[in-house]
Amino acid sequence: MNDTVHRRRFEPVRFVLGLGLLALAVCHLLRERGDLDVSALALALLLPGVLLAALCVAGVQQLARGVRRRKGDGGGPPLTDGR
């Protein structure tokens, strides 16, 4: 049994995309049940909004990593991607 703990890199894009899609799914389910009075067009327009938010987060993440790379701040041991 392997008792070592591997740190994983936090990926804000996946986090934002997951939260956005989860919120969209909940809104859709509430609309279908009749608990939420929102048009289907409004829900359909939320999907590009979620994708745009994830794109913005990806851009900020790349900028931050580029600044850290130029400063030479490694920030500790290399992180694994969970594989």
MDAnalysis code that builds the backbone (N, CA, C; Angstrom):
import MDAnalysis as mda
import numpy as np

u = mda.Universe.empty(249, n_residues=83, atom_resindex=np.repeat(np.arange(83), 3), trajectory=True)
u.add_TopologyAttr("name", ["N", "CA", "C"] * 83)
u.add_TopologyAttr("resid", np.arange(1, 84))
u.add_TopologyAttr("resname", ["MET", "ASN", "ASP", "THR", "VAL", "HIS", "ARG", "ARG", "ARG", "PHE", "GLU", "PRO", "VAL", "ARG", "PHE", "VAL", "LEU", "GLY", "LEU", "GLY", "LEU", "LEU", "ALA", "LEU", "ALA", "VAL", "CYS", "HIS", "LEU", "LEU", "ARG", "GLU", "ARG", "GLY", "ASP", "LEU", "ASP", "VAL", "SER", "ALA", "LEU", "ALA", "LEU", "ALA", "LEU", "LEU", "LEU", "PRO", "GLY", "VAL", "LEU", "LEU", "ALA", "ALA", "LEU", "CYS", "VAL", "ALA", "GLY", "VAL", "GLN", "GLN", "LEU", "ALA", "ARG", "GLY", "VAL", "ARG", "ARG", "ARG", "LYS", "GLY", "ASP", "GLY", "GLY", "GLY", "PRO", "PRO", "LEU", "THR", "ASP", "GLY", "ARG"])
u.atoms.positions = np.array([
    [0.844, -1.187, 0.000],
    [0.000, 0.000, 0.000],
    [0.881, 1.239, 0.000],
    [0.585, 2.177, -0.867],
    [1.371, 3.383, -1.008],
    [0.810, 4.473, -0.092],
    [1.615, 4.913, 0.896],
    [1.146, 5.914, 1.856],
    [1.562, 7.324, 1.494],
    [2.238, 7.515, 0.373],
    [2.657, 8.862, 0.007],
    [1.475, 9.648, -0.555],
    [1.486, 10.939, -0.300],
    [0.425, 11.824, -0.774],
    [0.980, 12.654, -1.923],
    [0.278, 12.644, -3.031],
    [0.709, 13.422, -4.193],
    [-0.135, 14.679, -4.282],
    [0.535, 15.808, -4.342],
    [-0.177, 17.068, -4.535],
    [-0.595, 17.169, -5.991],
    [-1.779, 17.689, -6.200],
    [-2.261, 17.881, -7.566],
    [-2.418, 19.365, -7.830],
    [-2.186, 19.725, -9.060],
    [-2.314, 21.126, -9.451],
    [-3.794, 21.518, -9.457],
    [-4.098, 22.646, -8.827],
    [-5.456, 23.176, -8.848],
    [-5.716, 23.773, -10.224],
    [-6.798, 23.369, -10.840],
    [-7.126, 23.868, -12.168],
    [-8.408, 24.691, -12.096],
    [-8.273, 26.012, -12.017],
    [-9.441, 26.877, -11.867],
    [-10.398, 26.813, -13.057],
    [-9.899, 26.517, -14.232],
    [-10.777, 26.448, -15.403],
    [-11.779, 25.308, -15.247],
    [-11.287, 24.152, -14.830],
    [-12.189, 23.023, -14.611],
    [-13.196, 23.330, -13.510],
    [-12.734, 24.010, -12.469],
    [-13.604, 24.369, -11.357],
    [-14.729, 25.294, -11.812],
    [-14.383, 26.358, -12.530],
    [-15.379, 27.326, -13.005],
    [-16.330, 26.678, -14.003],
    [-15.789, 25.905, -14.918],
    [-16.618, 25.236, -15.914],
    [-17.571, 24.244, -15.247],
    [-17.071, 23.494, -14.294],
    [-17.914, 22.536, -13.581],
    [-19.035, 23.212, -12.809],
    [-18.708, 24.286, -12.087],
    [-19.740, 25.011, -11.343],
    [-20.774, 25.625, -12.277],
    [-20.306, 26.193, -13.372],
    [-21.230, 26.810, -14.322],
    [-22.168, 25.805, -14.965],
    [-21.632, 24.677, -15.371],
    [-22.471, 23.647, -15.994],
    [-23.424, 23.014, -14.981],
    [-22.965, 22.878, -13.746],
    [-23.842, 22.358, -12.699],
    [-24.999, 23.319, -12.440],
    [-24.705, 24.610, -12.366],
    [-25.756, 25.611, -12.167],
    [-26.729, 25.621, -13.342],
    [-26.207, 25.482, -14.546],
    [-27.056, 25.437, -15.737],
    [-27.970, 24.216, -15.709],
    [-27.447, 23.077, -15.308],
    [-28.256, 21.857, -15.220],
    [-29.345, 21.995, -14.167],
    [-29.018, 22.591, -13.025],
    [-30.016, 22.794, -11.968],
    [-31.114, 23.736, -12.454],
    [-30.728, 24.810, -13.131],
    [-31.728, 25.744, -13.665],
    [-32.641, 25.039, -14.675],
    [-32.063, 24.213, -15.509],
    [-32.859, 23.483, -16.493],
    [-33.838, 22.536, -15.807],
    [-33.373, 21.810, -14.801],
    [-34.259, 20.898, -14.079],
    [-35.372, 21.651, -13.351],
    [-35.032, 22.778, -12.735],
    [-36.059, 23.577, -12.062],
    [-37.067, 24.136, -13.058],
    [-36.604, 24.492, -14.237],
    [-37.516, 24.996, -15.264],
    [-38.468, 23.898, -15.717],
    [-37.949, 22.687, -15.901],
    [-38.787, 21.575, -16.346],
    [-39.824, 21.181, -15.293],
    [-39.473, 21.323, -14.028],
    [-40.417, 21.019, -12.959],
    [-41.462, 22.115, -12.795],
    [-41.182, 23.303, -13.336],
    [-42.110, 24.419, -13.208],
    [-41.805, 25.331, -12.039],
    [-40.697, 25.100, -11.346],
    [-40.321, 25.929, -10.204],
    [-39.585, 27.197, -10.612],
    [-39.131, 27.256, -11.835],
    [-38.364, 28.410, -12.313],
    [-38.983, 28.889, -13.613],
    [-39.336, 30.157, -13.651],
    [-39.991, 30.721, -14.831],
    [-38.961, 31.467, -15.682],
    [-38.233, 30.698, -16.485],
    [-37.200, 31.243, -17.365],
    [-37.392, 30.619, -18.740],
    [-37.212, 31.421, -19.767],
    [-37.389, 30.882, -21.120],
    [-36.237, 29.951, -21.482],
    [-36.498, 29.074, -22.427],
    [-35.469, 28.151, -22.894],
    [-34.341, 28.916, -23.584],
    [-34.682, 30.028, -24.226],
    [-33.659, 30.841, -24.882],
    [-32.679, 31.418, -23.860],
    [-33.198, 31.855, -22.716],
    [-32.311, 32.400, -21.677],
    [-31.358, 31.324, -21.167],
    [-31.869, 30.125, -20.984],
    [-31.000, 29.035, -20.541],
    [-29.985, 28.662, -21.620],
    [-30.416, 28.709, -22.873],
    [-29.503, 28.389, -23.972],
    [-28.390, 29.433, -24.080],
    [-28.693, 30.669, -23.746],
    [-27.683, 31.723, -23.809],
    [-26.728, 31.678, -22.621],
    [-27.093, 30.962, -21.565],
    [-26.193, 30.829, -20.424],
    [-24.988, 29.947, -20.742],
    [-25.165, 28.995, -21.622],
    [-24.049, 28.100, -21.956],
    [-22.859, 28.854, -22.553],
    [-23.059, 29.719, -23.554],
    [-21.900, 30.489, -24.035],
    [-21.312, 31.395, -22.956],
    [-22.159, 31.864, -22.039],
    [-21.655, 32.677, -20.937],
    [-20.740, 31.884, -20.021],
    [-21.111, 30.654, -19.743],
    [-20.275, 29.779, -18.911],
    [-18.958, 29.494, -19.625],
    [-19.028, 29.210, -20.912],
    [-17.808, 28.934, -21.672],
    [-16.907, 30.166, -21.747],
    [-17.508, 31.349, -21.884],
    [-16.727, 32.585, -21.919],
    [-16.055, 32.844, -20.573],
    [-16.766, 32.565, -19.478],
    [-16.171, 32.729, -18.152],
    [-14.978, 31.790, -17.977],
    [-15.112, 30.557, -18.439],
    [-14.007, 29.600, -18.353],
    [-12.827, 30.062, -19.212],
    [-13.119, 30.639, -20.359],
    [-12.056, 31.163, -21.219],
    [-11.310, 32.308, -20.538],
    [-12.037, 33.187, -19.884],
    [-11.403, 34.304, -19.166],
    [-10.524, 33.797, -18.028],
    [-11.020, 32.812, -17.301],
    [-10.230, 32.232, -16.214],
    [-8.974, 31.573, -16.771],
    [-9.085, 30.907, -17.911],
    [-7.914, 30.280, -18.532],
    [-6.879, 31.334, -18.920],
    [-7.339, 32.455, -19.436],
    [-6.419, 33.528, -19.802],
    [-5.691, 34.097, -18.601],
    [-6.423, 34.340, -17.529],
    [-5.807, 34.864, -16.309],
    [-4.830, 33.840, -15.728],
    [-5.196, 32.577, -15.791],
    [-4.322, 31.521, -15.283],
    [-3.019, 31.475, -16.073],
    [-3.100, 31.579, -17.383],
    [-1.890, 31.556, -18.202],
    [-1.014, 32.774, -17.941],
    [-1.646, 33.939, -17.755],
    [-0.872, 35.140, -17.421],
    [-0.146, 34.976, -16.097],
    [-0.858, 34.455, -15.098],
    [-0.246, 34.273, -13.782],
    [0.907, 33.270, -13.842],
    [0.733, 32.196, -14.578],
    [1.809, 31.211, -14.687],
    [3.005, 31.787, -15.444],
    [2.736, 32.612, -16.448],
    [3.827, 33.240, -17.186],
    [4.625, 34.195, -16.311],
    [3.940, 34.949, -15.463],
    [4.625, 35.867, -14.560],
    [5.466, 35.084, -13.560],
    [4.919, 34.023, -13.014],
    [5.681, 33.204, -12.065],
    [6.893, 32.571, -12.744],
    [6.719, 32.156, -13.990],
    [7.817, 31.516, -14.715],
    [8.934, 32.523, -14.974],
    [8.565, 33.758, -15.338],
    [9.582, 34.778, -15.600],
    [10.312, 35.179, -14.327],
    [9.608, 35.172, -13.201],
    [10.246, 35.514, -11.930],
    [11.163, 34.405, -11.451],
    [10.980, 33.208, -11.965],
    [11.775, 32.080, -11.543],
    [11.262, 31.459, -10.259],
    [10.013, 31.758, -9.900],
    [9.417, 31.230, -8.681],
    [8.801, 29.866, -8.997],
    [9.524, 28.823, -8.669],
    [9.027, 27.488, -8.908],
    [7.903, 27.100, -7.957],
    [7.927, 27.630, -6.754],
    [6.867, 27.372, -5.804],
    [6.911, 25.986, -5.166],
    [8.048, 25.327, -5.173],
    [8.133, 24.036, -4.497],
    [8.304, 22.895, -5.477],
    [8.014, 21.683, -4.997],
    [8.219, 20.508, -5.850],
    [7.226, 20.478, -7.005],
    [7.560, 19.811, -8.095],
    [6.631, 19.738, -9.227],
    [5.369, 18.973, -8.831],
    [4.255, 19.417, -9.384],
    [2.968, 18.789, -9.099],
    [2.639, 17.773, -10.172],
    [1.848, 16.771, -9.790],
    [1.465, 15.753, -10.752],
    [0.068, 16.053, -11.266],
    [-0.285, 15.447, -12.368],
    [-1.619, 15.623, -12.910],
    [-2.541, 14.475, -12.510],
    [-2.141, 13.660, -11.555],
    [-2.988, 12.596, -11.038],
    [-2.839, 11.257, -11.736],
    [-1.873, 11.139, -12.610],
    [-1.697, 9.875, -13.351],
    [-0.639, 9.024, -12.728],
])
